[in-house]
Amino acid sequence: MKRFNWINIRLIVMFFVVIFLFSFTSKRSEKRKLTKCTITFVEDNSPFVKQETVNKLLIENNQLVTSIEKEDLDLNKLEKSLNAQDMIEKSDVFVSIDGVLKAIVKQKTPIARIFENGNSFYIDYKGDSMSLSTNFTARVPLVSGKINKNNNEDLAALFRLIYDDSFLKKNIIGIQILSNGSLKMHNRNFDYQIDFGTLTNVEQKFKNYKAFFQKAVLDSSLYKYKKIDLRFTEQVVCTK
């Protein structure tokens, strides 16, 4: 029994020593000042947001990063500040063990550029609007016409389909939205106009267009056409 009590006492003492050392170490760590700040952009080699912009949001009041103590940082507030930026989809802000303030930033992905009533903006992959960047211009289809609550989801799905398809992404450079809801498209390397029709049977129309293009490019007949009509899902009608 005595041996059992002595073992228990030692365990209790060791437990409190560990708690004390942990608290002491944590307190010292909180008092440590930051050593530097690093910013990493995820999955994108062409940042729409400048590193300087992100850095200013992380380091408020233009302080030197080495003058800031870890305990003075509100990481949740910093993340919310970054995520509120129009070109940022998500961010993760944390401090490493060696005192480095790190921000991992995922930018929004623009998939179309809209020209409407004298204004210009991007549509991102989720279908939300996104401001233009002074730092980089995305190579996405240029879209003119009216986007409203009745067609925005279908148009966003169309833009995503083009963006995710290597052939369409390379070839479709312009889309015109007509007042009746029909679409006209323009190819990068040829002068013909694509009469796409309404936003119905979209995948089948693109499938027909790709099959037609692959066949016509072999005999060099693409240069002869002025219009490619995809409105009829069973066939492609060409006009010279």
C-alpha positions as CSV (number, residue, x, y, z in Angstrom):
1,M,0.0,0.0,0.0
2,K,2.8,2.4,0.9
3,R,4.6,1.6,-2.4
4,F,1.3,2.3,-4.2
5,N,0.8,5.6,-2.5
6,W,4.4,6.7,-3.2
7,I,3.9,5.9,-6.9
8,N,0.7,7.9,-7.0
9,I,2.4,10.8,-5.3
10,R,5.2,10.8,-7.9
11,L,2.8,10.7,-10.7
12,I,0.9,13.6,-9.4
13,V,4.0,15.6,-8.9
14,M,5.2,14.8,-12.4
15,F,1.8,15.8,-13.8
16,F,2.0,19.2,-12.1
17,V,5.6,19.7,-13.2
18,V,4.6,19.0,-16.8
19,I,1.6,21.5,-16.6
20,F,3.9,24.1,-15.1
21,L,6.6,23.7,-17.8
22,F,3.9,23.7,-20.5
23,S,2.4,26.9,-19.2
24,F,5.8,28.5,-18.8
25,T,6.9,27.6,-22.3
26,S,3.5,28.7,-23.8
27,K,3.8,32.1,-22.0
28,R,7.3,32.6,-23.3
29,S,6.3,31.6,-26.8
30,E,3.4,34.1,-26.8
31,K,5.8,36.9,-25.8
32,R,8.2,36.0,-28.6
33,K,8.2,38.5,-31.5
34,L,7.6,37.4,-35.1
35,T,10.7,36.9,-37.2
36,K,9.2,37.4,-40.6
37,C,6.1,37.1,-42.8
38,T,5.6,34.7,-45.8
39,I,2.8,34.5,-48.3
40,T,2.1,31.5,-50.5
41,F,-0.4,31.5,-53.4
42,V,-2.0,28.0,-54.0
43,E,-2.5,26.5,-57.4
44,D,-1.8,29.7,-59.4
45,N,1.4,31.1,-61.0
46,S,-0.3,34.4,-61.9
47,P,-1.5,36.2,-58.7
48,F,-4.4,38.6,-59.2
49,V,-3.6,40.0,-55.7
50,K,-0.2,41.5,-55.1
51,Q,1.9,40.1,-52.3
52,E,2.2,43.6,-50.9
53,T,-1.5,43.9,-50.6
54,V,-1.8,40.7,-48.6
55,N,1.2,41.7,-46.5
56,K,-0.4,45.1,-45.6
57,L,-3.6,43.2,-44.5
58,L,-1.5,40.9,-42.3
59,I,0.7,43.6,-40.8
60,E,-1.6,46.4,-39.8
61,N,-0.6,50.0,-39.2
62,N,2.6,49.5,-41.3
63,Q,4.4,48.0,-38.4
64,L,7.7,46.1,-38.8
65,V,6.8,42.4,-38.5
66,T,9.7,41.9,-36.0
67,S,8.1,44.4,-33.6
68,I,4.9,42.3,-33.2
69,E,4.5,39.8,-30.4
70,K,2.6,36.5,-31.1
71,E,0.1,37.2,-28.3
72,D,-1.0,40.4,-30.1
73,L,-2.1,38.6,-33.2
74,D,-5.8,37.7,-33.8
75,L,-5.4,35.1,-36.5
76,N,-9.2,34.7,-37.0
77,K,-9.4,38.5,-37.7
78,L,-6.6,38.3,-40.1
79,E,-8.2,35.4,-42.0
80,K,-11.5,37.3,-42.2
81,S,-9.7,40.4,-43.5
82,L,-8.1,38.4,-46.3
83,N,-11.2,36.4,-47.2
84,A,-13.2,39.7,-47.5
85,Q,-11.0,40.6,-50.4
86,D,-12.8,40.3,-53.7
87,M,-10.1,38.2,-55.4
88,I,-9.5,35.8,-52.6
89,E,-11.5,32.6,-52.2
90,K,-10.0,31.3,-49.0
91,S,-6.9,31.8,-46.8
92,D,-5.2,30.1,-43.9
93,V,-3.1,32.2,-41.5
94,F,-1.0,30.8,-38.7
95,V,2.3,31.3,-36.9
96,S,5.0,28.6,-37.1
97,I,7.0,27.4,-34.1
98,D,10.0,29.5,-35.2
99,G,7.9,32.7,-35.2
100,V,7.1,33.1,-38.9
101,L,3.7,34.5,-39.7
102,K,2.4,32.5,-42.7
103,A,-0.5,33.1,-45.0
104,I,-1.6,30.4,-47.5
105,V,-3.9,32.1,-50.0
106,K,-6.2,30.5,-52.6
107,Q,-7.4,33.0,-55.2
108,K,-10.7,33.0,-57.0
109,T,-10.6,31.4,-60.5
110,P,-12.0,33.7,-63.2
111,I,-13.7,31.8,-66.1
112,A,-15.3,34.6,-68.1
113,R,-15.0,38.4,-68.5
114,I,-18.3,40.3,-68.7
115,F,-18.8,43.6,-70.5
116,E,-22.1,45.1,-69.5
117,N,-23.4,48.7,-69.6
118,G,-19.9,50.1,-69.7
119,N,-18.7,48.0,-66.8
120,S,-16.3,45.0,-66.9
121,F,-15.8,42.3,-64.4
122,Y,-15.0,38.6,-64.1
123,I,-17.3,35.6,-63.3
124,D,-15.4,33.2,-61.1
125,Y,-15.7,29.4,-61.0
126,K,-18.5,29.5,-58.4
127,G,-20.5,31.9,-60.6
128,D,-19.9,35.0,-58.5
129,S,-18.7,38.3,-59.8
130,M,-15.1,39.2,-59.3
131,S,-13.3,42.6,-59.9
132,L,-10.6,43.0,-62.5
133,S,-7.1,43.0,-61.3
134,T,-4.4,45.6,-62.0
135,N,-1.8,42.9,-61.5
136,F,-2.8,40.3,-64.0
137,T,-5.4,39.8,-66.9
138,A,-6.9,36.4,-67.3
139,R,-7.2,34.8,-70.7
140,V,-10.9,33.9,-70.6
141,P,-13.8,34.3,-73.0
142,L,-15.0,37.9,-73.4
143,V,-18.8,38.1,-72.9
144,S,-21.1,40.9,-74.0
145,G,-24.8,41.1,-73.2
146,K,-27.1,40.9,-70.2
147,I,-26.6,38.6,-67.3
148,N,-29.6,38.4,-64.9
149,K,-31.1,36.1,-62.2
150,N,-32.8,34.1,-64.9
151,N,-29.7,33.1,-66.8
152,N,-26.8,33.6,-64.5
153,E,-26.6,30.0,-63.2
154,D,-26.9,28.5,-66.7
155,L,-24.3,30.9,-68.0
156,A,-22.0,30.0,-65.1
157,A,-22.4,26.3,-65.9
158,L,-21.6,27.1,-69.6
159,F,-18.5,29.1,-68.7
160,R,-17.3,26.2,-66.4
161,L,-17.8,23.7,-69.2
162,I,-15.6,25.8,-71.5
163,Y,-13.0,26.4,-68.8
164,D,-12.7,22.7,-67.9
165,D,-12.4,21.5,-71.6
166,S,-8.9,22.0,-73.0
167,F,-10.3,22.3,-76.6
168,L,-13.0,24.8,-75.8
169,K,-10.8,26.8,-73.5
170,K,-8.3,27.2,-76.3
171,N,-10.8,28.0,-79.1
172,I,-13.8,29.9,-77.7
173,I,-12.7,33.5,-77.1
174,G,-15.9,35.5,-77.3
175,I,-19.6,35.0,-76.4
176,Q,-22.5,37.4,-77.2
177,I,-25.7,37.1,-75.3
178,L,-28.7,38.3,-77.4
179,S,-31.8,39.8,-76.1
180,N,-33.8,36.6,-76.8
181,G,-31.4,34.5,-74.7
182,S,-29.6,33.0,-77.7
183,L,-25.8,32.9,-77.8
184,K,-23.3,33.6,-80.6
185,M,-19.7,32.6,-80.1
186,H,-16.3,33.3,-81.8
187,N,-13.4,31.1,-82.4
188,R,-9.8,32.1,-81.8
189,N,-8.3,31.2,-85.2
190,F,-11.2,31.3,-87.6
191,D,-13.6,34.1,-88.8
192,Y,-16.8,32.2,-88.7
193,Q,-19.5,32.9,-86.2
194,I,-21.0,30.1,-84.1
195,D,-24.8,30.3,-83.7
196,F,-25.1,28.4,-80.4
197,G,-28.8,29.0,-79.8
198,T,-30.3,29.0,-76.3
199,L,-28.8,27.4,-73.1
200,T,-30.4,24.0,-73.8
201,N,-28.6,20.7,-74.7
202,V,-25.3,22.6,-74.1
203,E,-23.1,19.5,-73.7
204,Q,-24.5,17.9,-76.9
205,K,-24.0,21.1,-78.9
206,F,-20.4,21.3,-77.8
207,K,-19.9,17.6,-78.6
208,N,-21.3,18.2,-82.1
209,Y,-19.1,21.2,-82.6
210,K,-15.9,19.3,-81.5
211,A,-16.7,16.4,-83.8
212,F,-17.4,18.8,-86.7
213,F,-14.2,20.8,-86.1
214,Q,-12.0,17.7,-85.9
215,K,-13.3,16.5,-89.3
216,A,-13.3,19.9,-91.0
217,V,-9.8,20.9,-90.0
218,L,-8.4,17.9,-91.8
219,D,-9.7,19.1,-95.2
220,S,-9.0,22.8,-94.5
221,S,-12.7,23.6,-95.1
222,L,-13.0,25.7,-91.9
223,Y,-11.8,28.8,-93.7
224,K,-14.7,28.6,-96.2
225,Y,-17.5,29.0,-93.6
226,K,-19.1,32.2,-92.3
227,K,-21.4,30.6,-89.8
228,I,-21.6,27.3,-87.9
229,D,-25.1,26.6,-86.6
230,L,-25.4,24.4,-83.5
231,R,-29.0,25.1,-82.7
232,F,-30.1,21.7,-84.0
233,T,-28.8,19.0,-81.7
234,E,-28.8,16.3,-84.3
235,Q,-26.7,18.1,-86.8
236,V,-24.3,21.0,-87.5
237,V,-25.4,23.3,-90.3
238,C,-22.6,25.4,-92.0
239,T,-23.0,28.5,-94.2
240,K,-20.4,29.6,-96.6
